[in-house]
Amino acid sequence: MRSLHITAIAYAVVLSVVCVACAARHRRRPAAVEACLTLLAGVTVILCLVEGLRIANGSRPDELATHIGYLVIAPLVLPATAGAVQLDGDRWGSGAMAVGCLVLAVVLLRLAATSSHA
């Protein structure tokens, strides 16, 4: 499971850099970037579902309330950011998506840190 955490965190950071590059060039995010953001959101949901099932099966992290908080927040970060920027694919929308990806990377990192699974 750690490999999925690490992959999702790295993917979020890479997408953040791509969004910053789009913002710096004053260009719209390509459709491929939008597809990658959707994929990242899907991977985040799957990761959170698996973690939730582990908790339901009796595996308890040391900081259960904090861990559940991260499980609730993680799948909401990108949709909330996308909703805030709506269809704005220009500079500020790309900058906001970059911040959203970085926030997701930090939340996933904290989720992995609070997890009791090796």
Residue frames as a rotation matrix with the C-alpha (Angstrom) as fourth column:
MET 1
0.564 0.826 0.000 0.00
0.826 -0.564 0.000 0.00
0.000 0.000 -1.000 0.00
ARG 2
0.242 -0.554 -0.796 2.90
0.287 -0.743 0.604 2.35
-0.927 -0.375 -0.021 0.63
SER 3
-0.724 -0.552 0.414 3.80
0.532 -0.064 0.844 2.19
-0.439 0.832 0.340 -3.06
LEU 4
-0.007 0.801 0.599 0.34
0.924 -0.224 0.311 3.50
0.383 0.555 -0.738 -3.98
HIS 5
0.716 0.181 -0.674 0.74
0.531 -0.767 0.359 6.34
-0.452 -0.616 -0.646 -1.48
ILE 6
-0.180 -0.906 -0.384 4.14
0.249 -0.419 0.873 7.25
-0.952 0.062 0.301 -2.88
THR 7
-0.646 -0.014 0.763 2.95
0.759 0.086 0.645 7.01
-0.075 0.996 -0.045 -6.48
ALA 8
0.398 0.887 0.235 -0.07
0.878 -0.442 0.182 9.23
0.265 0.134 -0.955 -5.82
ILE 9
0.588 -0.259 -0.767 2.06
0.351 -0.772 0.530 11.80
-0.729 -0.580 -0.363 -3.98
ALA 10
-0.531 -0.847 0.020 4.65
0.333 -0.187 0.924 11.91
-0.779 0.497 0.381 -6.78
TYR 11
-0.402 0.481 0.779 1.89
0.900 0.049 0.433 12.12
0.170 0.875 -0.453 -9.40
ALA 12
0.681 0.682 -0.266 0.29
0.727 -0.672 0.139 15.05
-0.084 -0.288 -0.954 -7.56
VAL 13
0.219 -0.690 -0.690 3.61
0.184 -0.665 0.724 16.90
-0.958 -0.285 -0.018 -7.36
VAL 14
-0.728 -0.482 0.488 4.32
0.527 0.062 0.847 16.32
-0.439 0.874 0.210 -11.07
LEU 15
0.010 0.818 0.575 0.85
0.952 -0.185 0.246 17.57
0.307 0.545 -0.780 -12.01
SER 16
0.674 0.168 -0.720 1.41
0.511 -0.809 0.290 20.62
-0.534 -0.563 -0.631 -9.83
VAL 17
-0.341 -0.882 -0.324 4.61
0.187 -0.402 0.897 21.42
-0.921 0.245 0.302 -11.73
VAL 18
-0.646 0.172 0.744 2.79
0.763 0.136 0.631 20.96
0.008 0.976 -0.219 -15.06
CYS 19
0.463 0.886 0.033 0.02
0.879 -0.464 0.112 23.32
0.114 -0.023 -0.993 -13.92
VAL 20
0.393 -0.430 -0.813 2.60
0.260 -0.796 0.547 25.90
-0.882 -0.426 -0.202 -12.83
ALA 21
-0.701 -0.673 0.238 4.24
0.381 -0.071 0.922 25.61
-0.603 0.736 0.306 -16.26
CYS 22
-0.201 0.721 0.663 0.87
0.940 -0.048 0.338 26.21
0.275 0.691 -0.668 -17.95
ALA 23
0.725 0.479 -0.496 0.29
0.634 -0.745 0.206 29.25
-0.271 -0.464 -0.844 -15.73
ALA 24
0.004 -0.827 -0.562 3.77
0.231 -0.546 0.806 30.62
-0.973 -0.133 0.189 -16.43
ARG 25
-0.827 -0.333 0.453 3.25
0.476 0.015 0.879 30.32
-0.300 0.943 0.146 -20.20
HIS 26
-0.532 0.716 -0.452 -0.18
-0.517 -0.698 -0.496 32.02
-0.671 -0.030 0.741 -20.03
ARG 27
-0.663 0.302 -0.685 -1.73
-0.555 0.416 0.720 29.06
0.503 0.857 -0.108 -21.83
ARG 28
0.419 0.873 0.251 -4.76
-0.886 0.331 0.325 26.88
0.201 -0.359 0.912 -21.20
ARG 29
-0.308 -0.428 0.850 -4.20
-0.596 0.783 0.178 23.52
-0.741 -0.452 -0.496 -19.58
PRO 30
-0.659 0.054 -0.750 -4.20
-0.664 0.427 0.614 20.85
0.353 0.903 -0.245 -22.29
ALA 31
0.439 0.892 -0.110 -6.95
-0.775 0.438 0.456 18.25
0.455 -0.115 0.883 -22.27
ALA 32
0.156 -0.466 -0.871 -4.34
0.185 0.880 -0.437 15.65
0.970 -0.093 0.223 -21.31
VAL 33
-0.859 -0.451 0.245 -3.65
-0.113 -0.299 -0.947 17.54
0.500 -0.841 0.206 -18.08
GLU 34
-0.178 0.885 0.430 -7.37
-0.971 -0.228 0.067 17.59
0.157 -0.406 0.900 -17.29
ALA 35
0.579 0.351 -0.736 -7.49
-0.351 0.922 0.163 13.83
0.736 0.164 0.657 -17.87
CYS 36
-0.338 -0.791 -0.509 -4.48
0.282 0.431 -0.857 13.35
0.898 -0.434 0.077 -15.58
LEU 37
-0.767 0.140 0.626 -6.18
-0.585 -0.555 -0.592 15.43
0.265 -0.820 0.508 -12.87
THR 38
0.338 0.941 -0.031 -9.26
-0.889 0.330 0.319 13.23
0.310 -0.080 0.947 -13.17
LEU 39
0.342 -0.317 -0.884 -7.09
0.054 0.946 -0.318 10.13
0.938 0.061 0.341 -12.93
LEU 40
-0.750 -0.655 0.086 -5.40
0.005 -0.137 -0.991 11.49
0.661 -0.743 0.106 -9.80
ALA 41
-0.355 0.712 0.605 -8.79
-0.927 -0.355 -0.126 12.16
0.125 -0.605 0.786 -8.23
GLY 42
0.600 0.599 -0.531 -9.86
-0.574 0.784 0.236 8.59
0.557 0.163 0.814 -9.02
VAL 43
-0.081 -0.732 -0.676 -6.67
0.240 0.644 -0.726 7.10
0.967 -0.222 0.124 -7.56
THR 44
-0.807 -0.188 0.559 -7.20
-0.417 -0.489 -0.766 9.19
0.417 -0.852 0.316 -4.43
VAL 45
0.168 0.946 0.278 -10.74
-0.967 0.103 0.233 7.85
0.192 -0.308 0.932 -4.02
ILE 46
0.586 0.000 -0.810 -9.52
-0.124 0.988 -0.090 4.26
0.801 0.153 0.579 -4.44
LEU 47
-0.498 -0.853 -0.158 -6.70
0.127 0.108 -0.986 4.82
0.858 -0.511 0.055 -1.95
CYS 48
-0.651 0.310 0.693 -9.13
-0.733 -0.493 -0.469 6.26
0.196 -0.813 0.548 0.60
LEU 49
0.481 0.856 -0.192 -11.62
-0.788 0.517 0.334 3.44
0.385 -0.009 0.923 0.09
VAL 50
0.257 -0.478 -0.840 -8.93
0.170 0.878 -0.448 0.82
0.951 -0.028 0.307 0.68
GLU 51
-0.802 -0.561 0.206 -7.74
-0.059 -0.269 -0.961 2.63
0.595 -0.783 0.183 3.80
GLY 52
-0.263 0.801 0.538 -11.33
-0.948 -0.318 0.012 2.91
0.181 -0.507 0.843 5.02
LEU 53
0.619 0.471 -0.629 -11.87
-0.427 0.873 0.235 -0.81
0.660 0.123 0.741 4.50
ARG 54
-0.265 -0.790 -0.553 -8.74
0.260 0.494 -0.830 -1.59
0.929 -0.364 0.074 6.49
ILE 55
-0.820 0.041 0.572 -10.06
-0.512 -0.501 -0.698 0.46
0.258 -0.864 0.432 9.38
ALA 56
0.190 0.980 0.059 -13.45
-0.952 0.169 0.257 -1.25
0.242 -0.105 0.965 9.09
ASN 57
0.527 -0.051 -0.849 -11.69
-0.087 0.990 -0.113 -4.64
0.846 0.133 0.517 9.26
GLY 58
0.929 -0.013 -0.371 -10.10
0.362 0.248 0.899 -3.77
0.080 -0.969 0.235 12.60
SER 59
-0.082 -0.995 0.055 -6.72
0.966 -0.093 -0.242 -2.26
0.246 0.033 0.969 11.71
ARG 60
0.877 0.458 -0.147 -6.55
0.480 -0.812 0.332 0.92
0.033 -0.362 -0.932 13.78
PRO 61
0.024 -0.870 0.493 -3.91
0.411 -0.441 -0.798 3.62
0.911 0.222 0.347 13.32
ASP 62
-0.571 -0.330 -0.751 -2.56
0.816 -0.126 -0.565 5.31
0.092 -0.935 0.341 16.46
GLU 63
-0.801 0.300 -0.518 -4.26
-0.130 -0.932 -0.339 8.60
-0.584 -0.204 0.785 15.59
LEU 64
-0.520 0.641 0.565 -7.62
0.785 0.619 0.021 7.28
-0.336 0.455 -0.825 14.40
ALA 65
0.462 0.774 -0.434 -9.52
0.537 -0.633 -0.558 10.60
-0.706 0.025 -0.708 14.35
THR 66
0.013 -0.560 -0.828 -6.75
-0.494 -0.724 0.482 12.36
-0.869 0.403 -0.286 12.44
HIS 67
-0.875 -0.366 0.317 -6.48
0.028 0.616 0.788 9.49
-0.483 0.698 -0.528 9.98
ILE 68
-0.143 0.912 0.383 -10.25
0.905 0.277 -0.322 9.51
-0.400 0.301 -0.866 9.34
GLY 69
0.463 0.254 -0.849 -10.07
0.067 -0.965 -0.253 13.27
-0.884 0.060 -0.464 8.83
TYR 70
-0.481 -0.712 -0.511 -7.46
-0.547 -0.211 0.810 12.80
-0.685 0.669 -0.289 6.12
LEU 71
-0.783 0.254 0.568 -9.58
0.495 0.807 0.322 10.03
-0.376 0.533 -0.758 4.58
VAL 72
0.288 0.954 -0.085 -12.52
0.751 -0.280 -0.598 12.41
-0.594 0.108 -0.797 4.35
ILE 73
0.432 -0.148 -0.890 -10.56
-0.220 -0.974 0.055 15.41
-0.874 0.172 -0.454 3.07
ALA 74
-0.535 -0.832 0.150 -8.29
-0.047 0.206 0.977 13.74
-0.844 0.515 -0.150 0.50
PRO 75
-0.492 0.318 0.811 -10.94
0.839 0.422 0.343 12.85
-0.233 0.849 -0.475 -2.11
LEU 76
0.579 0.801 -0.155 -12.49
0.748 -0.597 -0.291 16.33
-0.326 0.053 -0.944 -1.81
VAL 77
-0.050 -0.684 -0.728 -9.40
0.253 -0.714 0.653 18.45
-0.966 -0.151 0.208 -2.48
LEU 78
-0.903 -0.380 0.199 -9.25
0.269 -0.139 0.953 18.23
-0.334 0.915 0.227 -6.30
PRO 79
-0.218 0.877 0.429 -13.03
0.916 0.032 0.400 18.42
0.337 0.480 -0.810 -6.90
ALA 80
0.526 0.383 -0.760 -13.22
0.688 -0.716 0.115 21.46
-0.500 -0.583 -0.640 -4.62
THR 81
-0.359 -0.742 -0.566 -10.34
0.115 -0.637 0.763 23.13
-0.926 0.209 0.314 -6.45
ALA 82
-0.857 0.079 0.508 -11.82
0.514 0.138 0.846 22.27
-0.003 0.987 -0.159 -9.85
GLY 83
0.166 0.986 0.006 -15.18
0.978 -0.165 0.127 23.62
0.127 -0.015 -0.992 -8.73
ALA 84
0.300 -0.117 -0.947 -13.55
0.454 -0.855 0.250 26.85
-0.839 -0.505 -0.204 -7.58
VAL 85
-0.613 -0.622 -0.488 -11.84
-0.144 -0.519 0.843 27.47
-0.777 0.586 0.229 -10.92
GLN 86
0.447 0.893 0.052 -14.77
-0.198 0.155 -0.968 26.03
-0.872 0.422 0.247 -12.95
LEU 87
0.787 -0.078 0.611 -13.86
0.580 0.430 -0.692 26.22
-0.209 0.899 0.384 -16.63
ASP 88
0.842 -0.520 -0.147 -11.01
-0.531 -0.846 -0.052 28.69
-0.098 0.122 -0.988 -16.16
GLY 89
0.780 -0.598 0.185 -8.10
0.612 0.791 -0.024 26.91
-0.132 0.132 0.982 -17.77
ASP 90
0.618 -0.549 0.563 -6.08
0.043 -0.691 -0.721 30.09
0.785 0.470 -0.403 -18.06
ARG 91
-0.285 -0.936 0.209 -3.29
-0.161 -0.169 -0.972 31.36
0.945 -0.310 -0.102 -15.83
TRP 92
-0.415 0.113 0.903 -5.11
-0.887 -0.269 -0.375 31.70
0.201 -0.956 0.212 -12.51
GLY 93
0.713 0.700 0.039 -7.04
-0.698 0.703 0.135 28.49
0.067 -0.124 0.990 -12.95
SER 94
0.506 -0.623 -0.596 -3.82
0.105 0.730 -0.675 26.61
0.856 0.279 0.435 -13.63
GLY 95
-0.512 -0.700 0.498 -2.21
-0.390 -0.328 -0.860 28.24
0.766 -0.635 -0.105 -10.60
ALA 96
0.045 0.624 0.780 -5.13
-0.999 0.036 0.028 27.23
-0.010 -0.780 0.625 -8.41
MET 97
0.894 0.263 -0.364 -4.96
-0.310 0.948 -0.077 23.65
0.324 0.181 0.928 -9.69
ALA 98
-0.013 -0.969 -0.246 -1.22
-0.018 0.247 -0.969 23.61
1.000 -0.008 -0.021 -8.92
VAL 99
-0.545 -0.127 0.829 -1.98
-0.771 -0.313 -0.555 24.62
0.329 -0.941 0.073 -5.34
GLY 100
0.507 0.819 0.268 -4.74
-0.861 0.493 0.125 22.00
-0.030 -0.294 0.955 -5.14
CYS 101
0.672 -0.332 -0.662 -2.33
-0.053 0.870 -0.490 19.30
0.739 0.364 0.567 -6.31
LEU 102
-0.452 -0.878 0.156 0.25
-0.191 -0.075 -0.979 20.36
0.871 -0.472 -0.133 -3.72
VAL 103
-0.219 0.469 0.856 -2.38
-0.975 -0.146 -0.169 20.36
0.046 -0.871 0.489 -0.97
LEU 104
0.815 0.532 -0.231 -3.44
-0.541 0.841 0.029 16.87
0.210 0.101 0.972 -2.05
ALA 105
0.197 -0.831 -0.521 0.20
0.007 0.532 -0.846 15.70
0.980 0.162 0.111 -1.98
VAL 106
-0.661 -0.432 0.614 0.55
-0.551 -0.276 -0.787 16.95
0.510 -0.859 -0.056 1.61
VAL 107
0.197 0.812 0.550 -2.75
-0.975 0.221 0.022 15.36
-0.104 -0.540 0.835 2.69
LEU 108
0.818 0.075 -0.570 -1.72
-0.263 0.931 -0.255 12.04
0.511 0.358 0.781 1.12
LEU 109
-0.239 -0.963 -0.122 1.67
-0.113 0.152 -0.982 12.28
0.964 -0.221 -0.145 2.80
ARG 110
-0.549 0.122 0.827 -0.01
-0.826 -0.224 -0.516 12.84
0.123 -0.967 0.224 6.17
LEU 111
0.603 0.798 -0.028 -2.44
-0.794 0.603 0.075 10.00
0.076 -0.023 0.997 5.43
ALA 112
0.472 -0.529 -0.705 0.51
0.002 0.800 -0.599 7.68
0.881 0.282 0.379 4.83
ALA 113
-0.555 -0.761 0.337 2.24
-0.305 -0.191 -0.933 8.95
0.774 -0.620 -0.126 7.98
THR 114
-0.321 0.509 0.799 -0.77
-0.943 -0.097 -0.317 8.34
-0.084 -0.855 0.511 10.21
SER 115
0.547 0.521 -0.655 -1.45
-0.633 0.770 0.084 4.91
0.548 0.368 0.751 8.71
SER 116
0.348 -0.385 0.855 -0.54
-0.745 0.439 0.501 1.87
-0.569 -0.812 -0.135 10.80
HIS 117
0.924 0.073 0.376 0.23
0.147 0.840 -0.523 -0.21
-0.353 0.538 0.765 7.71
ALA 118
0.009 -0.990 -0.138 3.77
-0.132 -0.138 0.982 -0.91
-0.991 0.009 -0.132 6.56
